[in-house]
């Protein structure tokens, strides 16, 4: 089970038997729009608050994931999820609606792969037959909590990122048809002293590099063993930093395609998203929507490594002048043979 120091190796190869993604209007105007299950035309989504709209995203994604997996909620043993809101309220209230045993987790924007890793561990250990992993974010709730309310109209520097309005959920099974989860490398906290909440890409890049290197050290694999390695939301600032750090350390990333979900979900040249996408929903909707489709039988990918990144700050911590602790969790997903 444990391989090396940080990697869970899943001998039973848990299967992603169904997944779903629900996004907002900006994501629906991006280059990956065709790969999402449901696109809302407006941010309010006919709800009384943005927080309720975020909860709706997750409730819809979990319902659609169950439908796509052909599993009903009575068959689920656990739901594993988290989000960016204080006390992960979006997931807690959505879990109340779902009505199954719930494991709440917080990894900031790394939550998509953290929850998938834990769900796969549960399946691999024999502690469940069906487990769901899910997460969500909403542009307006994140801006309201971590920066300034949207109504304030504050200007943002070019290093800032645009929180994805979206939710992704996946049903993991002990058997079935779909991509398999091979292993997961659990990251360590990396903090190089960056304090600017408008420059999270630079803060998170070293954590992504640390986890990628740990994954290769633990598994004995190399970049060429993957058709694609994708980081979560380093975006236009952090992703080039990660490339430079990996090159400095002699990791041959030129052997594979190396991309970032925060740069894939939007057209950063045409959409007003600053450096690119961020948020729990960023890597979740790109992975469970776009990438899983490319891992299907007729797709162009056979094995990918998703390295979701998270900045573990809070409004209180950065207001008190603390630096930003960061983390990254990597999950290897492969086409089922």
Steps between C-alpha positions, in 0.01 A plus 500: 500500500762758605762546230801707594431773754189681376319289243197274539515222240157359417543134412126453443487790252184685608285602204350842427170360381325833456570870535328832435580869477282808542637847424410867479477742206869591467605136492225440245667755272842334532667247270385194701128584503401195294637267769278623787169334591314817594573870446315769695444821302526727805692505828195530726341178367162621630622469859472759779876513564823405329567248776174326420592507132830326580316235698266449204800439273615213718154355551448490124845353436448222754158416354638488147804295605273238656289496185805465276635220722161326504519489881238628744591683818384209715791301356762759603704419808663843531515847354843671527514871425597852592511856370640847569228633725539534877425163661462355144131591517425437132593134534346459844161626385520307173588188701192565711293489181682191374437320828795256502793463744722804452873564534574872476850599389679829436788538260398834347536467123670160538176353639402333171793259509507477881141376500562266203806354675308435823202353314734268309675399822164404650415288197843339483487405870166325453318746726250593232354391168403847377644829624445848360759778490397857431584867535383841385575871490322818393670815381289735709513301825878472485547869417264592783681286757866528402533836328233767441129462424423516129283809555806688629650494152863493611769474237720192500866469400599286199628228737151445643291204389132458424314251719318240293126471549453129476466163667634158416401167652601141429375160614781257575421130491676175585430384146325615188579686180703820489845644567686350797682673784849352517657687790502826693791700637404703806682831516681680779457862605742727313523866602767728350373810676271654239229711668312649204153339459489648149801291394402146594651347187850593614422380854371160386756418230768364740242267660407361159867440420560332836210257448593424138854413608372291791272312262786411266727405791235275659375328187817480294310656212614782274309775318507290182279242674212749474329639193414812698599650834269781605519731801188630668498878486845649481381704200708748303736595782551175691520251214813654340658511847428128545658428160811693596530327838462155346758583233738625770464171683558293188147358465455435125152648453570543127426125477127564541230761458497724808196724545289678761124482558487873575630572149285237330156597627502857367625678192733727694557720195131576448336456842555741790647243741833664588767228523248215455268279701515389863271357767394152606286470191788569262684166498175318582307603189802475270580149627148358537381665181768550238777259605285197581343526156848492348574186705207310355556216254521719191679791667857616450619448859592172668649619830502840670630648824280769652686712757236715670645797686369684805581821689408434862450858609200657674385862509611515864847361433595739222346798680738417786795500261553124482653338193304252286549126573447303180446138406451279195354150466568288191276222366589268213199409285519256211278359229361164599662220301 
